[in-house]
Amino acid sequence: DVQLVESGGDSVQAGGSLRLSCVASGYVYTNKCMAWFRQAPGKEREGVAGICGISSRTLWTYYDDSVKGRFTISQDNAENTLYLQMSSLRPEDTAMYYCAARETHGVPWNRVGSYNYWGQGTQVTVS
């Protein structure tokens, strides 16, 4: 079974930067999509960024419009680690951030229900 463990969340001031990490253990799909989602209190979980590939090669990256140009998703397949580099943080970025994994297929990357595995979340607070 796949386990995802996020880290890197913190409290920062607006304009600051953070890097989130997600380490995957157990079986990891060869053809996989991994993504970062976030959920603020009282709001639905939303996709932030996704990265999908075939045979462990990254082929597609995706970003929500709200984070384009500010956030960068990347992965280190050798370390089974997913990253989210966040810069120019805004108060509206405050949320619990979750890492998720699934096989690569045609369902849109930001469809919450399409992911099989989720981490426990890491809190990002921007003031």
Disulfide bonds with the S-S distance in Angstrom:
Cys22-Cys99 2.09
Cys33-Cys52 1.97
